[in-house]
Amino acid sequence: HSFGAPHDAADFRRCVALVEQIPEIRDSFDKVAKRVPAFKGILNEWDSLVALLKSEMKTYGNKAPETYRRISELRKD
């Protein structure tokens, strides 16, 4: 079974939840980026994407159009 980079804000939200539950997983971001190149840009911008997502969720609830746009730009696949 393989895994890939998030495609949208809902996918990214699940990734954020994982990192919040297991913060030390951040230490392996470089390994993830090597295994899944599409994830590299997202991981490099992790903190700003998390801030954007949380800001949008406060404003729009479950919608995060700017987070989606940014993830789409950062994916390399």
QUICOR-V15794 format. One record per helix or strand of 3 or more residues. SS is the DSSP state (H for helix, E for strand). FROM is the first residue (numbers start at 1). LEN is the number of residues. If there is no record, write none. Layout:
# QUICOR-V15794
ss: (SS	SS)
from: (FROM	FROM)
len: (LEN	LEN)
This chain:
# QUICOR-V15794
ss: (H	H	H	H	H)
from: (9	23	37	46	65)
len: (13	13	8	15	10)
